[in-house]
């Protein structure tokens, strides 16, 4: 019996109440089903991983593509799915709200809204506008039960003023974000300081190839961990290594490192 959207959202909200959980990031239906089979309690989409899977660069996917992708993920698994909803696919709060409403309608259990503009000259939206965008997203989420995540992208753009990041995150919390996220934080000191500043609301930590363990992050008060496009990049690494060997050397030895097809058939069967 399929798990309803309402059940997924209730389960997801409960996960944020205590402890620390990992929501790894699949990029398509197959990777989502594989992660479900490994026992994870929730998943998160990855804008980059999905974009690469359809031959686009990150941040070049439109809201139509994103919503179709999210609906497919939600329909494929019984787990809650948190959407990487980029910047809401719009600048103005009213349009962000309209797009968020579309996102919620796909069946997701949560979604994040970023404050980055994509413009290197002015990488973050002005604070007042950024806060209003979160407030608009909050209105669109309404009483659906979906979790709204407010993201400050400062560290990813080389803006490493922690006080500014904390100021924005706390403002996003006041504007209605249920969970806060500042990708790019690396030091334990920074993570602990942000966790303390946004409490009692949960903080999402991004961990890539290196970083803390789940237990170490939990000790700092982190409530949830995601890995962004890292799993997708790992899969692409194997694909590109084998493909380049064939193209450049005319040999096929890397194909011997592939995951067994029989096990894949068993998993998806």
N, C-alpha and C positions, 0 to 999 in steps of 0.2 A: 504494500500500500504506500503510495507516494506521500511524502511529507509535505504538508501545506506551507504556503508562504508565511502564514501567520505563525505556524509552529517554528519555522526556521528563524523568524525574527525574534520570537520569544527566547529560543535557545541561544541566539547570538547575544542578545542583551544580557542574558544570565552569565555568559562566559566572561563578561566585563566586570562582574561583581567582585571577583576575588581571584587570586592566583595569577598565572601568566600562561598564555596559550600562543601557539604559532598558527598563523594563517598563511600558508605558502601560496605562491602565485602561479596558477596554471595559465596557459596562453590559448588553449583550445579545449574542446570537449574531451579528447583523449587524455590529455594531461590532467584535467580536472577529475576524471574517473579514476585515473591511476593514483592520484593523491588521496582520494576518498578511500581507496582500497588499503592504503597504508595506515589508516586510522586517525587522520587529522580530524579535528572537530569543526573546522571552518576553513574557508578558502577566500582568497582575494584575487581579483583580476589584476592584470598588469597592462597598462596602456602600451608600454614599449614592446612587451612580448607579443601582444595581439597584433600591433602594427607590423612587426617583423614578419609575422605569420601570413600576412596578406600583402607582403612586398612593399610596405611603406615604412618611413622613418617615424620614430616616436613623435607625438604631437601633430601628426598629419592625418589622423583618423577623424572622421566627422561624427556628429551625434547619432546619425542614422546607423552607421556601421557599429558604433559602440553599443547602442541599445540592442541591436540584433545579436551581437556577440554576448552581451550580458544575459539576454533571454535564453540563448542556447546553453550557456553555462548553468543557469538556474534550473532549466528543465532536465539537464543531464545528471545532476547529483542531488542527493538528499541533504546535503550540507548547506549551511548559510553561506552566501557569497557576498563579500564586501566589494563594491565597485571602485576601481580607480577611475574616477569620473573627471580626471584632469582639472581644468579650471571651470568646469561646467559648460564648456564649449561656447562660451559667450563672455562678453565684458560686462554688459549692463545687468544689474541685479534682476530686473524683471525677466530677462531672457534666460538668465541662470536658473531662475525659479521654474520657468516653463520646461527647460531641459531636465532639471532635477525631477520634476513630476513625471516626465517620460521615463527617466531612469528607474524611479520607484515602481512604475507600472510593469517593469520587466520581471519583478519578483525578487530583486536583490534584498539582502538583509541589512545593508548599510552602504554608504557611499561617502567619498571624500571630495572636498573642494579645495583646490590649491589657490594660493595668492600670487602665483607667478604670471607675468605677462607674456613671456617668450621674447621680450625685447632686451637685448644685452645692455642697452643704454639706460633702461629703467626697468630692471628685472622683476620688481614687485609692484603690485597695485598700491596706490596711495592708501594709507591706513584706513581712512574713513570709508573709502569705496570697498576695500577688502572686507571690512566688518559688515558693511551693508550687503555684500554678496553672500556672506554666511547667514545673515538674518533672512535674506530672501530664500535661501536654500532651506532654512529651518521652516519657514512658512509652507514651502512646497512639500516637505516631508510630512508635515502635519502630524496626525495621530496614527500614521501607518504602522508605527512600531519600528521602522527602519532607523538605524544608527547613523547620525550625521558626524562626520569627521572633519575637523578644521585643520588644514595643513599650512604651515609656514615653510616656504621653500628657500629661505634666505641662505642657509649653509650650502645648498646645491649651487648657488650662484656666487659663492665666494664672499657672501655678506655674513661675517662671523661675529656679529655683535649679539651676544647671548641675551643681553637685557632687552634689545629690540625684539628678538624672537619670543621671549617670555611675555613681553608686553602684548604682542600680537596674539599669541596663543590664549592668554587669559581674556583678551577682548573677544576672541572667537568663541570661547566658552560662554561668556556673558551674552553673546549674540545667539546662542542656542546650540553650539556644537556639543555633542555628547562625549566625544573622544578627541584628543589632540595628537598631532603628528608633526614632527619637524625632521624630515629626512636629512641625512648628512651629519648628524651628531655622532661623534666617535668616542670622545673621552668619557670615562666613568663620571668624572666631576660634572661635566656638562649635562649628561643624562640625568644624574641624580638631582641636579638643581632644577631642571625642567620638570621632572616628575613631581618634585615637591611643590613647585609653583602652580601646577595645574590641578593638584589634588583638591577635592576627592575624585575629579574626573580622570578617567584612564588615559594613559599615554601609550601610543604606538611607536615602537622602535623599528627602524629599518636596519637589517643586518645583511651585508653582502658576503663576499668571499671570506673576509676575515672579520673578527669582532668577538663579542661576548658569546658565551653559551647561554642556553635558555635559563639555566640555574643562576648564572651570574647576572643576567638581566633582571630576573625575578627578584634577586637580592637588592637591586637598585630601585625596585618598586614598579618596574615596567609591567604593564598589564597584558600587552599583546605585541607580537613580533611578526613582521612580514619581510619578504626577501626581494620584493620588486621584480625586476627583470632577470634576476640572477639565475633562476632555474632555466629560463628560456636561453640565456647566454650559454649555460652549460651544455644544453642540448645542441645549440648551434656550433659549439666548439667541436663536438664529436663529428657532426655532419661536415663541417668545413675541413677538418683535418683529413678525413677519409676522402672527401671529394678532391681536395688539392693533391693528395697522393696519386689518385687516378689521373688527374689532368696533367700533372707535372712530371710524374715518374712512370706512369703506365703500369703501376702495381696496385695490389688490392689488399695488402696486409691489414690495414686498419679496419677493414670490414669484419675481421675476426674478433674485434672488441665490441661488436654490437650486442645489444640486449637480446636474449634468446626469443625468437619469434613464438615458440611454443608457450613460453611464459606469458607473453603479451596476449596471445589468443586465449589463454586460460583466464587471465585477469579480466579481459573484456567480454569473455563468454558468459 
